[in-house]
């Protein structure tokens, strides 16, 4: 099934559970872009027409339920021989797993879970749907603490061919009601019995009935008493134990009449005034289902003949149980005397009562406002007054809970002794039900809370990562949905999804492969493919680019990142050395020569070559990298002023036909004193101011251009081209 697409829209992802009749998978609803749970009927039942008919009918009935504590059913379908039900997907654990992890739960937590289960059952029962398989395995607890009851209607589809399946019987027999074990018709009270067992298990960590086989356990449900939960866990209040004892009565008539009645008991059982209530008492002698010890019937010995057998047995019975015979003659006078005396006593009592009513003293009504109900009762008892039943209980913001805030007779009013006084007692402030904001925006939740009476300054929000909830939608809240809260004082916290957890993508450009891998590990990312790419700007062996995320882009942890390492210049690149001859503007004085160049390495943007102070003629070499569509440009500045720009084209450099730069200015000789006598000829070898000229290329041995060569025009600028390969 995994990887299969059901109904053209449900992509099955993984198996998450299963039972005796069906398997459960997590799937993705492609149409609505959400996760769902799909229950698929096991293959051995696909040919049971009666089962399939009931399966579909009950699934459709369960789909009509709409309650926050019931797993919603979205769809029912069939594809070939696959029968399936699409349900709400709950991310969390089932109650059975929680009990195994923690052995037993806290009392208040157990009661809270049982209350939500009971609320779901009440809603189902009102819609004429009986669960019949309430057990911890079918109770899901979401991450937000919400209780969800699942598997509605499926248990009712069990036929004679499926009830014998070991998985379905063994998995539920511990939670059977006695009438379920008998095989008779089960109703709403069967669900309440099973809920009582679930509450028992949550509080004690144990099951009330255990046995070696399903039959032995079923018989214990019918015949044996379970060990009371307080003996296993003394911390259980008596009021909570009473709920379990009443819900688990073997006689359905002695259980709660409805889930609503049980829910009301669960909601109040932890109140202080109920925690120490007396243990609930049942009249077991009237319980028809209770196991009784019947004395064995002893057969009478047979007589010698059948004719006298009947008379012999009758005679023995009369001997064993003799009838006491009274004296009839004394019966009538005794009866008449007794009736006369009884009549006289009654008449005397009536006369005494009438007289006492006509002669009742008056007493002053005491002031009991601002007293507790118990103190008010004592105060009224002192003067012989009673409290009218029932006491009026309503919320009064000016009085604490349990305090009398009104009495119907003013203080010092004279009334007959024994008069009932009507008292009004303040109750706890009524709480509102918290709404469910899951899947809504913070703005929508804020408007709804303000409408309930919560001021905006008591509403706070917190952003958290979530892979299941879209960014901007609410994940959970505190207080939880359907919990009681005071809108006038409560602080409400809304948890809003900011999408999947992410990190900002680092910049890997210019790093080596090892440096890039270390950088990715630092950000909890993974190095993926390593590819090669030529580059004019990045040195060989370093990252030229990263894919698929640029620097600063949010990335989920664990994402694989592909990098491209530079292989150096591309094959068509050409390295060219451009020799620029320069000379000072005046012989004997230094001139600052600043060179700026642009080539294929910097996408046409100028780069500084540097500045040189030139005191004599020399050649400054500028290394350029050229490409077919990227020529080089060299600009010269002399003493801070722009002088000339030289274009070096790719084709000229490749063919070694780059134009030779002309001399950069002609130096002005320093003024010298004229000699009195001028020789007819001047030998360069004897003149210290003239350097010898190299007949080869016009430069001296130290690489400087000869001054005389410039003046005579014999010096040629020369460039050297090197292929990038």
C-alpha positions, 0 to 999 in steps of 0.5 A: 500500500505504501506509495499507492495513490487511493482514490486519485488523491490520497498518497499513502506514506507509511503504516502507523497502526492496525487491528484485527479488522483493518490497517491504518496508514498515514497519507497525504491528501493531494487535493487539500494538501494535508495529512490524513489517516486512512483505515483499510479493511483487511483483505480477509474481509473484503468478500463478506458482503454483510460486513462491508455493508455494515462497515460502510453504513456505520462509517457514514454514520460516524462521519455525521459526528462533529465534535472536538473530541471525536476524530473526524471522518472525511471520506469513505471509498472503495478502489477495486477490492480495497475498502477504506475510510479517510479520517483526521490525522492526529499527531501524538500517542494513544492512551495505551502507550501513555499508560505503558510509559507512565504506569499510572496518571495523575488524578486530575489528568485522568479525570480531565481525559475521562471527561473529554471521552465522556463528552464525545460519547454523549455527543455520539449517543445523542446521534444514536451511535454506540461505540462498543469498543472504548479502550485506551487503544482507541483514545488518541492524545494530540500534542496539544493535549486534546483527547480524540476518540476514534473507531466510531461505528466499526465495532458494530460491523463485527459479524459472526465470521469476524468475532472469532478473530483472535486479534479483535476479541483479545484486544477488547475483552478486558473492556467488555461490559457484562452484557457484551460478554453475554452476547446480548444487545448492548447500549449506551451504558456498555460504553460507560462501563468500558469508560469506567475500566479506562479510568480505572486503568489510568489511575491504577496502571492495572486492569480490573480483570485479568485471566489466562484466556478471553473466556475466563476474563469475560466470565470475571466481568459477569461473576467476580468483583474487582479490587477497589481502585483506592486499595491500589492507589490510596491517593484517589479521592473517594468521589473519583472512586465513586464514579468508577464504582457506579460506572462499572456496576454489573447491573446496567440499571445501577450505572449512570443513566446517560453519558451526560450524567456521568460527565456532570459527575466527572466535572464536579468530583474534584471539587473540595466539598466532594473529595471526602464524600462517603463511599457509594453504597449499592444493595447487592442483594437485589443484583440479579447478576451477582454470583450466589452460592446455592446449596446443593439439592440432595436426592431422596433415597428411592423407596421400594415401590413407585406408588409410595414414592410420592407420599414418602417424599412428602412425609419426609418434607413435612417432617423436615419442615413442620408447620407450627399450628397456633390457637385460632381462638385467641387470634381475633381478640388480640387483633382487635385489642391491638388495633384499638390501642393503635388508634388511641395512640394516633389520636393522641399524637394528632391532638399533641401536634395540633396543639404544638402548632397552635402554640409556637413561640416566635424568635428574631431572625439573626443576620447571617449575610457574610457568613459561610453556609455552615456558619449560617446554619449553626446560627439559625439552629441556635434560635430554632430556624431552618434553611430552606432547601434548596439554597439559592446558589448564584455568582455574586462578584462582591462575595467570595464563593460559599458566602451568604449574600442575601436572606429573605427575612431581614435581621430581627424580623420575628418569625415562628420557631421552625420557619425556613429562611431562604438563603442566597449563597455566592458560587464560584465565578462562572467560567467561559469555554475556551474556543479552538483556534487551531488553523486560524490566524492570530488576527482571527483569534484576537478578535474572537478573544476580545469578543469573549471579554479578554483584553488585548494586553492579556493576549500574547503570541509566540512563533514556533517552527512546525512542519505540519502547520502552515506559516501564520496559522495557529498551532496550539494555545493556552488555555487549551480548547474547551477548557474553562477560563475567566475572560476577565483575568486569564492570560491567553498565549497563542502559538503561531507557526512560522513554518519548518525550522530553517537556517540562513544559507551561508555564503560559500563563494571563495572557500575551498571544498573542505572549508565549504563542508565545514561551513555547512556542518556549522549550519547543520547542512549537508554537502551534496554534489561537487561540480567543476566550473571555470571562472575568471574571478575565483581561484582554482579549487575554490567555490564559484557558486552554490545551488540551489540556495543563495546566501541568506535564503532560509533553508531547512536543516539537513538540506544537501547543497551542491557547490561548484569548484573553480577549474581556473580560467576557461580554455579560451582565456588569454593571459597577456603582459602589456609593457607600458614605457614611462619616463619622468616629466623632468630628468632628475625629478620623480613623477608618480605614475598610477595605472588602472586596468580592467580585463575579463577578471573583473567584468569590465570594472576598473582595478588598481594596478598600483602607483610607481614613482619614476625617476628615469625611463622604464617599463611597467608591466601590466598582466591582463586576462583576456577573453573573446568578448572581454578586452583589456583597458589600461589607463595611466595617470601622471602626477594625479592627472589622467594621461592616456588610455590603451585598449588591448583587444583579445584578437590583437593579443592573440595575434601579437599585434597589440599597438606599441605605446608611444613614449609617455611624454618627452623628458625635459633635460636639466639645465647645465652650464655650457662649457667654454670649449665644445669638443668636435665629437663626443664618445658615449663611452666617456660621457657619464650622462649617456647610458649605453644603448642595447642594440637589441630592444632599446633597454638596459640590462636592468630592464629600464628603457634607455633615455637616448633610445626614446629620443632617437625613436629606436625603442619598441614597446613589446608585449608578451602573450601567453595562452591561458591553456 
